[in-house]
């Protein structure tokens, strides 16, 4: 008498050491995945407070640049926001 073998519905669990060699380590000791640095940065326009992503050196948005808004020299040590100066 032959007995038919039923196929397993669920896949067999494989050894976790083959799929994740750091499985035995606690989460804080596992190596972090490498992230490539982005050329974009998130800035807030000092003229209109628009928050946007840019790769430009200036923090002014395109609309404020079109309006002629300029930023004076900044004193970053004091931590004071500069006052906006319109072009003469």
Phi, psi and omega in degrees: 000132181256142178249127179282134179274132179275135177290144180290134178284322180261144178291151180291139176289133177264169180295129182290337180291337178280329182267327180223100183290346181257018184296331182281344181278150174291157185304325183287343179261350179289146179293142180279145176292142182286133176244129178281140183292141179271149177276351179269149175224151180268126182230162174244125179293126180288346180277313186237002179065024176285131178261125183207168179259136181210163172242010181277160182283333182270153178266351179289139177283169183297323181294317179292326176294321178295325180286346178092017179288133177239155175255131175286178176301136182261146175252091186285339180290326182281338181073023181261135176288136179286153175278142182282137182240119177287153178294141179288000000 
